[in-house]
């Protein structure tokens, strides 16, 4: 059965995936995993190494890593949650690849993020600045324990 809610997420370590699954279960949403064509290795994710893949991508605002699968057809969705771990204060570049590849006309977008320490306001501002034409609602940093309840509240506006 088709739902009118999609949760599109990127997860490097599994934390965002668990939060997205909890949210989908709570609100009856479909899931789409934003996977990079070339999976990230532990060395790629070493933020302390300025030459690691993630460091190079995040210091290049034009970087758009290829996705492993094309974005789904959004025609049947009214609301799209966009989830990601916060990297360098913002969304990972592969999330930008997803956002660039979709037509969000008539959709409501709600960002959510996971992070061990960074907050959502800077990431939210970055999304709104980078994609000013998209209809963003206020998002939140969530954990596995509170993601489901937050998703339910977020849908209420």
Backbone as JSON Lines, residues from 0, in Angstrom:
{"i":0,"aa":"X","n":[0.85,-1.18,0.0],"ca":[0.0,0.0,0.0],"c":[0.89,1.24,0.0]}
{"i":1,"aa":"X","n":[0.6,2.16,-0.86],"ca":[1.38,3.4,-0.95],"c":[1.0,4.33,0.19]}
{"i":2,"aa":"X","n":[1.98,5.0,0.71],"ca":[1.78,5.99,1.78],"c":[2.05,7.36,1.19]}
{"i":3,"aa":"X","n":[1.58,8.39,1.87],"ca":[1.86,9.73,1.37],"c":[3.06,10.35,2.08]}
{"i":4,"aa":"X","n":[3.77,9.55,2.88],"ca":[4.95,10.04,3.6],"c":[6.14,9.17,3.22]}
{"i":5,"aa":"X","n":[7.23,9.84,2.87],"ca":[8.48,9.15,2.59],"c":[9.53,9.64,3.57]}
{"i":6,"aa":"X","n":[10.3,8.71,4.07],"ca":[11.47,9.06,4.88],"c":[12.69,8.66,4.08]}
{"i":7,"aa":"X","n":[13.39,9.67,3.57],"ca":[14.63,9.46,2.82],"c":[15.78,9.79,3.77]}
{"i":8,"aa":"X","n":[16.73,8.88,3.89],"ca":[17.79,9.1,4.87],"c":[19.11,8.54,4.38]}
{"i":9,"aa":"X","n":[20.18,9.15,4.87],"ca":[21.53,8.63,4.69],"c":[22.04,8.27,6.08]}
{"i":10,"aa":"X","n":[22.65,7.1,6.18],"ca":[23.19,6.65,7.46],"c":[24.56,6.04,7.23]}
{"i":11,"aa":"X","n":[25.57,6.6,7.86],"ca":[26.93,6.08,7.71],"c":[27.22,4.96,8.71]}
{"i":12,"aa":"X","n":[26.65,5.05,9.91],"ca":[26.97,4.07,10.95],"c":[25.78,3.24,11.4]}
{"i":13,"aa":"X","n":[24.6,3.55,10.92],"ca":[23.41,2.82,11.32],"c":[22.5,3.57,12.28]}
{"i":14,"aa":"X","n":[23.01,4.6,12.92],"ca":[22.21,5.35,13.9],"c":[21.03,6.04,13.21]}
{"i":15,"aa":"X","n":[21.3,6.74,12.13],"ca":[20.22,7.44,11.42],"c":[19.24,6.43,10.83]}
{"i":16,"aa":"X","n":[19.72,5.28,10.38],"ca":[18.84,4.24,9.84],"c":[17.87,3.75,10.91]}
{"i":17,"aa":"X","n":[18.36,3.54,12.13],"ca":[17.48,3.09,13.22],"c":[16.43,4.15,13.55]}
{"i":18,"aa":"X","n":[16.83,5.4,13.57],"ca":[15.88,6.49,13.84],"c":[14.84,6.56,12.72]}
{"i":19,"aa":"X","n":[15.28,6.45,11.47],"ca":[14.36,6.5,10.34],"c":[13.36,5.35,10.4]}
{"i":20,"aa":"X","n":[13.81,4.16,10.77],"ca":[12.91,3.01,10.86],"c":[11.87,3.23,11.96]}
{"i":21,"aa":"X","n":[12.3,3.74,13.1],"ca":[11.36,4.03,14.19],"c":[10.32,5.05,13.75]}
{"i":22,"aa":"X","n":[10.76,6.07,13.02],"ca":[9.84,7.08,12.52],"c":[8.85,6.48,11.52]}
{"i":23,"aa":"X","n":[9.35,5.67,10.61],"ca":[8.49,5.06,9.59],"c":[7.43,4.18,10.24]}
{"i":24,"aa":"X","n":[7.83,3.41,11.24],"ca":[6.88,2.56,11.95],"c":[5.81,3.41,12.64]}
{"i":25,"aa":"X","n":[6.21,4.53,13.19],"ca":[5.28,5.38,13.95],"c":[4.28,6.13,13.07]}
{"i":26,"aa":"X","n":[4.71,6.52,11.88],"ca":[3.83,7.36,11.04],"c":[3.36,6.66,9.76]}
{"i":27,"aa":"X","n":[3.72,5.39,9.59],"ca":[3.28,4.66,8.41],"c":[3.92,5.13,7.13]}
{"i":28,"aa":"X","n":[5.2,5.47,7.2],"ca":[5.91,6.02,6.04],"c":[6.68,4.93,5.29]}
{"i":29,"aa":"X","n":[6.94,5.22,4.03],"ca":[7.86,4.41,3.24],"c":[9.27,4.91,3.52]}
{"i":30,"aa":"X","n":[10.25,4.03,3.32],"ca":[11.66,4.38,3.53],"c":[12.42,4.35,2.22]}
{"i":31,"aa":"X","n":[13.36,5.28,2.08],"ca":[14.32,5.25,0.99],"c":[15.68,5.57,1.58]}
{"i":32,"aa":"X","n":[16.62,4.63,1.45],"ca":[17.97,4.87,1.94],"c":[18.79,5.54,0.85]}
{"i":33,"aa":"X","n":[19.32,6.7,1.17],"ca":[20.22,7.42,0.27],"c":[21.6,6.77,0.46]}
{"i":34,"aa":"X","n":[21.97,5.93,-0.47],"ca":[23.25,5.23,-0.37],"c":[24.22,5.77,-1.4]}
{"i":35,"aa":"X","n":[25.45,6.04,-0.99],"ca":[26.43,6.47,-1.99],"c":[26.81,5.29,-2.89]}
{"i":36,"aa":"X","n":[27.08,5.59,-4.15],"ca":[27.49,4.55,-5.09],"c":[28.73,3.82,-4.57]}
{"i":37,"aa":"X","n":[29.64,4.57,-4.02],"ca":[30.84,3.99,-3.41],"c":[30.65,4.07,-1.89]}
{"i":38,"aa":"X","n":[30.4,2.94,-1.23],"ca":[30.18,2.98,0.22],"c":[31.37,3.58,0.96]}
{"i":39,"aa":"X","n":[31.08,4.22,2.08],"ca":[32.14,4.81,2.89],"c":[32.8,3.73,3.75]}
{"i":40,"aa":"X","n":[34.13,3.76,3.78],"ca":[34.89,2.89,4.67],"c":[35.18,3.66,5.95]}
{"i":41,"aa":"X","n":[35.7,2.97,6.94],"ca":[36.09,3.64,8.18],"c":[37.13,4.73,7.9]}
{"i":42,"aa":"X","n":[38.07,4.44,7.0],"ca":[39.09,5.45,6.65],"c":[38.45,6.65,5.96]}
{"i":43,"aa":"X","n":[37.43,6.42,5.13],"ca":[36.73,7.51,4.46],"c":[36.05,8.44,5.46]}
{"i":44,"aa":"X","n":[35.62,7.9,6.57],"ca":[34.86,8.66,7.57],"c":[35.73,9.3,8.64]}
{"i":45,"aa":"X","n":[37.04,9.18,8.53],"ca":[37.95,9.74,9.54],"c":[38.01,11.26,9.41]}
{"i":46,"aa":"X","n":[37.2,11.94,10.19],"ca":[37.1,13.39,10.11],"c":[38.38,14.09,10.58]}
{"i":47,"aa":"X","n":[39.24,13.38,11.29],"ca":[40.51,13.99,11.74],"c":[41.54,14.04,10.63]}
{"i":48,"aa":"X","n":[41.34,13.23,9.58],"ca":[42.26,13.19,8.44],"c":[41.73,14.12,7.35]}
{"i":49,"aa":"X","n":[42.43,15.19,7.11],"ca":[41.97,16.18,6.12],"c":[41.94,15.63,4.7]}
{"i":50,"aa":"X","n":[42.58,14.49,4.47],"ca":[42.59,13.87,3.15],"c":[41.58,12.72,3.03]}
{"i":51,"aa":"X","n":[40.84,12.45,4.1],"ca":[39.84,11.38,4.0],"c":[38.75,11.8,3.02]}
{"i":52,"aa":"X","n":[38.06,10.83,2.5],"ca":[37.01,11.11,1.51],"c":[35.95,12.06,2.06]}
{"i":53,"aa":"X","n":[35.47,11.8,3.29],"ca":[34.43,12.67,3.84],"c":[34.96,14.08,4.07]}
{"i":54,"aa":"X","n":[36.19,14.21,4.51],"ca":[36.77,15.55,4.72],"c":[36.87,16.31,3.4]}
{"i":55,"aa":"X","n":[37.32,15.64,2.35],"ca":[37.43,16.29,1.04],"c":[36.05,16.7,0.52]}
{"i":56,"aa":"X","n":[35.07,15.81,0.65],"ca":[33.72,16.14,0.19],"c":[33.14,17.33,0.96]}
{"i":57,"aa":"X","n":[33.31,17.31,2.26],"ca":[32.67,18.33,3.08],"c":[33.33,19.7,2.97]}
{"i":58,"aa":"X","n":[34.57,19.75,2.52],"ca":[35.22,21.04,2.31],"c":[34.98,21.57,0.89]}
{"i":59,"aa":"X","n":[34.26,20.79,0.08],"ca":[33.91,21.2,-1.28],"c":[32.39,21.33,-1.37]}
{"i":60,"aa":"X","n":[31.85,22.54,-1.29],"ca":[30.4,22.69,-1.3],"c":[29.74,22.22,-2.6]}
{"i":61,"aa":"X","n":[30.52,22.03,-3.65],"ca":[29.97,21.56,-4.92],"c":[30.05,20.04,-5.07]}
{"i":62,"aa":"X","n":[30.64,19.35,-4.11],"ca":[30.76,17.89,-4.19],"c":[29.36,17.27,-4.19]}
{"i":63,"aa":"X","n":[29.14,16.32,-5.07],"ca":[27.87,15.59,-5.15],"c":[28.19,14.12,-5.43]}
{"i":64,"aa":"X","n":[28.48,13.35,-4.38],"ca":[28.78,11.93,-4.59],"c":[27.59,11.22,-5.25]}
{"i":65,"aa":"X","n":[27.89,10.34,-6.18],"ca":[26.83,9.6,-6.88],"c":[26.09,8.7,-5.9]}
{"i":66,"aa":"X","n":[24.79,8.54,-6.15],"ca":[23.98,7.64,-5.34],"c":[23.98,6.26,-5.98]}
{"i":67,"aa":"X","n":[23.84,5.22,-5.16],"ca":[23.83,3.85,-5.64],"c":[22.56,3.53,-6.42]}
{"i":68,"aa":"X","n":[21.47,4.18,-6.07],"ca":[20.19,3.97,-6.75],"c":[19.54,5.33,-6.96]}
{"i":69,"aa":"X","n":[18.78,5.47,-8.03],"ca":[18.11,6.76,-8.25],"c":[17.05,7.02,-7.18]}
{"i":70,"aa":"X","n":[16.76,8.27,-6.98],"ca":[15.71,8.65,-6.03],"c":[14.38,8.08,-6.5]}
{"i":71,"aa":"X","n":[13.51,7.75,-5.57],"ca":[12.21,7.21,-5.98],"c":[11.33,8.3,-6.6]}
{"i":72,"aa":"X","n":[10.3,7.86,-7.29],"ca":[9.3,8.78,-7.83],"c":[8.53,9.36,-6.65]}
{"i":73,"aa":"X","n":[8.52,10.64,-6.52],"ca":[7.87,11.29,-5.38],"c":[6.41,11.66,-5.64]}
{"i":74,"aa":"X","n":[5.88,11.29,-6.79],"ca":[4.52,11.71,-7.16],"c":[3.47,11.33,-6.12]}
{"i":75,"aa":"X","n":[3.61,10.22,-5.46],"ca":[2.61,9.77,-4.5],"c":[2.8,10.27,-3.09]}
{"i":76,"aa":"X","n":[3.76,11.15,-2.88],"ca":[4.06,11.63,-1.53],"c":[3.73,13.1,-1.34]}
{"i":77,"aa":"X","n":[3.2,13.4,-0.18],"ca":[2.93,14.79,0.2],"c":[4.04,15.34,1.08]}
{"i":78,"aa":"X","n":[4.61,14.46,1.91],"ca":[5.62,14.86,2.89],"c":[6.84,13.99,2.74]}
{"i":79,"aa":"X","n":[8.02,14.63,2.75],"ca":[9.28,13.9,2.68],"c":[10.14,14.33,3.87]}
{"i":80,"aa":"X","n":[10.41,13.39,4.76],"ca":[11.4,13.61,5.81],"c":[12.76,13.34,5.18]}
{"i":81,"aa":"X","n":[13.74,14.17,5.48],"ca":[15.1,14.0,4.96],"c":[16.03,13.89,6.16]}
{"i":82,"aa":"X","n":[16.64,12.7,6.32],"ca":[17.46,12.44,7.5],"c":[18.92,12.19,7.18]}
{"i":83,"aa":"X","n":[19.75,12.55,8.14],"ca":[21.2,12.43,7.93],"c":[21.94,12.59,9.25]}
{"i":84,"aa":"X","n":[23.17,12.06,9.33],"ca":[24.05,12.41,10.44],"c":[24.64,13.79,10.15]}
{"i":85,"aa":"X","n":[24.83,14.58,11.15],"ca":[25.42,15.91,10.94],"c":[26.93,15.76,10.78]}
{"i":86,"aa":"X","n":[27.43,16.21,9.64],"ca":[28.86,16.21,9.35],"c":[29.29,17.66,9.17]}
{"i":87,"aa":"X","n":[30.3,18.08,9.87],"ca":[30.84,19.44,9.76],"c":[29.71,20.46,9.94]}
{"i":88,"aa":"X","n":[28.75,20.12,10.77],"ca":[27.66,21.03,11.09],"c":[26.48,21.0,10.13]}
{"i":89,"aa":"X","n":[26.6,20.24,9.03],"ca":[25.56,20.26,7.99],"c":[25.28,18.83,7.48]}
{"i":90,"aa":"X","n":[24.44,18.76,6.47],"ca":[24.11,17.46,5.86],"c":[25.29,16.97,5.01]}
{"i":91,"aa":"X","n":[25.53,15.66,4.98],"ca":[26.56,15.12,4.08],"c":[26.22,15.41,2.62]}
{"i":92,"aa":"X","n":[27.22,15.53,1.8],"ca":[27.03,15.92,0.4],"c":[26.16,14.94,-0.39]}
{"i":93,"aa":"X","n":[26.16,13.66,-0.02],"ca":[25.31,12.71,-0.74],"c":[23.84,13.05,-0.53]}
{"i":94,"aa":"X","n":[23.5,13.69,0.56],"ca":[22.13,14.16,0.78],"c":[21.83,15.28,-0.22]}
{"i":95,"aa":"X","n":[22.81,16.13,-0.47],"ca":[22.64,17.18,-1.49],"c":[22.4,16.55,-2.87]}
{"i":96,"aa":"X","n":[23.09,15.45,-3.15],"ca":[22.87,14.74,-4.42],"c":[21.41,14.34,-4.53]}
{"i":97,"aa":"X","n":[20.87,13.79,-3.45],"ca":[19.45,13.4,-3.43],"c":[18.56,14.62,-3.63]}
{"i":98,"aa":"X","n":[18.81,15.69,-2.89],"ca":[17.97,16.88,-2.99],"c":[18.02,17.48,-4.4]}
{"i":99,"aa":"X","n":[19.2,17.45,-5.01],"ca":[19.35,17.98,-6.37],"c":[18.61,17.12,-7.41]}
{"i":100,"aa":"X","n":[18.38,15.86,-7.11],"ca":[17.84,14.93,-8.1],"c":[16.32,14.81,-8.08]}
{"i":101,"aa":"X","n":[15.66,15.49,-7.16],"ca":[14.22,15.32,-7.0],"c":[13.44,16.59,-7.33]}
{"i":102,"aa":"X","n":[12.21,16.38,-7.74],"ca":[11.26,17.48,-7.92],"c":[10.36,17.49,-6.69]}
{"i":103,"aa":"X","n":[10.5,18.49,-5.86],"ca":[9.74,18.57,-4.62],"c":[8.52,19.49,-4.73]}
{"i":104,"aa":"X","n":[8.09,19.77,-5.94],"ca":[6.92,20.62,-6.14],"c":[5.72,20.01,-5.42]}
{"i":105,"aa":"X","n":[5.07,20.81,-4.59],"ca":[3.89,20.36,-3.88],"c":[4.17,19.49,-2.67]}
{"i":106,"aa":"X","n":[5.42,19.34,-2.3],"ca":[5.8,18.5,-1.15],"c":[6.16,19.38,0.04]}
{"i":107,"aa":"X","n":[6.05,18.82,1.21],"ca":[6.56,19.42,2.43],"c":[7.8,18.64,2.82]}
{"i":108,"aa":"X","n":[8.9,19.33,3.11],"ca":[10.13,18.68,3.52],"c":[10.39,18.95,4.99]}
{"i":109,"aa":"X","n":[10.75,17.89,5.71],"ca":[11.04,18.01,7.13],"c":[12.39,17.34,7.38]}
{"i":110,"aa":"X","n":[13.41,18.12,7.71],"ca":[14.72,17.51,7.97],"c":[14.81,16.96,9.39]}
{"i":111,"aa":"X","n":[15.62,15.92,9.53],"ca":[15.97,15.43,10.86],"c":[17.4,14.93,10.8]}
{"i":112,"aa":"X","n":[18.05,14.98,11.93],"ca":[19.46,14.6,11.96],"c":[19.78,13.85,13.24]}
{"i":113,"aa":"X","n":[20.85,13.1,13.16],"ca":[21.42,12.45,14.33],"c":[22.82,13.02,14.51]}
{"i":114,"aa":"X","n":[23.24,13.11,15.75],"ca":[24.56,13.67,16.03],"c":[24.93,13.4,17.46]}
{"i":115,"aa":"X","n":[26.2,13.2,17.67],"ca":[26.69,13.03,19.03],"c":[26.85,14.35,19.76]}
{"i":116,"aa":"X","n":[26.82,15.46,19.04],"ca":[27.04,16.73,19.71],"c":[26.52,17.96,18.99]}
{"i":117,"aa":"X","n":[26.5,17.91,17.67],"ca":[26.06,19.08,16.91],"c":[24.54,19.24,16.99]}
{"i":118,"aa":"X","n":[24.11,20.49,16.98],"ca":[22.69,20.78,17.02],"c":[22.12,20.93,15.62]}
{"i":119,"aa":"X","n":[20.81,21.03,15.54],"ca":[20.11,21.13,14.26],"c":[20.04,22.54,13.69]}
{"i":120,"aa":"X","n":[20.05,23.62,14.47],"ca":[19.83,24.94,13.88],"c":[20.78,25.3,12.74]}
{"i":121,"aa":"X","n":[22.06,25.02,12.87],"ca":[23.0,25.37,11.81],"c":[22.73,24.54,10.55]}
{"i":122,"aa":"X","n":[22.47,23.24,10.74],"ca":[22.17,22.37,9.6],"c":[20.88,22.81,8.92]}
{"i":123,"aa":"X","n":[19.87,23.16,9.7],"ca":[18.6,23.63,9.14],"c":[18.83,24.9,8.32]}
{"i":124,"aa":"X","n":[19.57,25.83,8.87],"ca":[19.87,27.07,8.15],"c":[20.62,26.78,6.85]}
{"i":125,"aa":"X","n":[21.55,25.86,6.9],"ca":[22.31,25.5,5.7],"c":[21.39,24.94,4.62]}
{"i":126,"aa":"X","n":[20.48,24.06,5.0],"ca":[19.53,23.51,4.03],"c":[18.67,24.61,3.42]}
{"i":127,"aa":"X","n":[18.17,25.5,4.26],"ca":[17.31,26.57,3.77],"c":[18.07,27.57,2.89]}
{"i":128,"aa":"X","n":[19.34,27.77,3.18],"ca":[20.16,28.67,2.37],"c":[20.56,28.02,1.06]}
{"i":129,"aa":"X","n":[20.92,26.74,1.11],"ca":[21.35,26.02,-0.08],"c":[20.18,25.72,-1.02]}
{"i":130,"aa":"X","n":[19.03,25.44,-0.42],"ca":[17.83,25.1,-1.19],"c":[16.67,26.01,-0.79]}
{"i":131,"aa":"X","n":[16.78,27.31,-1.1],"ca":[15.79,28.27,-0.63],"c":[14.4,28.1,-1.25]}
{"i":132,"aa":"X","n":[14.32,27.46,-2.39],"ca":[13.02,27.29,-3.04],"c":[12.23,26.11,-2.47]}
{"i":133,"aa":"X","n":[12.88,25.29,-1.67],"ca":[12.18,24.12,-1.13],"c":[11.39,24.49,0.11]}
{"i":134,"aa":"X","n":[10.23,23.86,0.28],"ca":[9.33,24.18,1.4],"c":[9.71,23.43,2.68]}
{"i":135,"aa":"X","n":[10.72,23.95,3.37],"ca":[11.22,23.3,4.59],"c":[10.35,23.64,5.8]}
{"i":136,"aa":"X","n":[10.06,22.64,6.59],"ca":[9.53,22.85,7.94],"c":[10.71,22.77,8.9]}
{"i":137,"aa":"X","n":[10.5,23.2,10.12],"ca":[11.57,23.13,11.11],"c":[11.83,21.67,11.48]}
{"i":138,"aa":"X","n":[13.09,21.31,11.44],"ca":[13.49,19.95,11.75],"c":[14.04,19.84,13.16]}
{"i":139,"aa":"X","n":[14.63,18.68,13.45],"ca":[15.16,18.44,14.79],"c":[16.27,17.41,14.75]}
{"i":140,"aa":"X","n":[17.13,17.49,15.75],"ca":[18.09,16.42,16.0],"c":[17.35,15.39,16.84]}
{"i":141,"aa":"X","n":[17.38,14.15,16.42],"ca":[16.66,13.1,17.12],"c":[17.61,11.98,17.52]}
{"i":142,"aa":"X","n":[17.15,11.21,18.47],"ca":[17.82,9.98,18.86],"c":[16.89,8.82,18.58]}
{"i":143,"aa":"X","n":[17.39,7.64,18.69],"ca":[16.56,6.46,18.43],"c":[15.35,6.44,19.37]}
{"i":144,"aa":"X","n":[15.54,6.87,20.61],"ca":[14.46,6.81,21.61],"c":[13.36,7.83,21.4]}
{"i":145,"aa":"X","n":[13.65,8.96,20.78],"ca":[12.63,9.99,20.64],"c":[12.21,10.26,19.19]}
{"i":146,"aa":"X","n":[12.78,9.55,18.23],"ca":[12.5,9.8,16.82],"c":[11.04,9.58,16.47]}
{"i":147,"aa":"X","n":[10.44,8.51,16.94],"ca":[9.07,8.18,16.59],"c":[8.1,9.26,17.08]}
{"i":148,"aa":"X","n":[8.23,9.63,18.34],"ca":[7.33,10.65,18.9],"c":[7.54,11.99,18.2]}
{"i":149,"aa":"X","n":[8.79,12.33,17.91],"ca":[9.05,13.6,17.21],"c":[8.41,13.59,15.82]}
{"i":150,"aa":"X","n":[8.51,12.49,15.08],"ca":[7.94,12.41,13.74],"c":[6.43,12.64,13.79]}
{"i":151,"aa":"X","n":[5.78,12.07,14.76],"ca":[4.34,12.27,14.9],"c":[4.02,13.75,15.15]}
{"i":152,"aa":"X","n":[4.79,14.39,16.02],"ca":[4.57,15.82,16.28],"c":[4.9,16.67,15.05]}
{"i":153,"aa":"X","n":[5.96,16.32,14.34],"ca":[6.38,17.1,13.16],"c":[5.31,17.1,12.08]}
{"i":154,"aa":"X","n":[4.59,16.03,11.95],"ca":[3.54,15.96,10.93],"c":[2.35,16.86,11.27]}
{"i":155,"aa":"X","n":[2.21,17.2,12.52],"ca":[1.11,18.06,12.93],"c":[1.39,19.52,12.65]}
{"i":156,"aa":"X","n":[2.61,19.81,12.23],"ca":[2.93,21.15,11.82],"c":[3.61,21.95,12.86]}
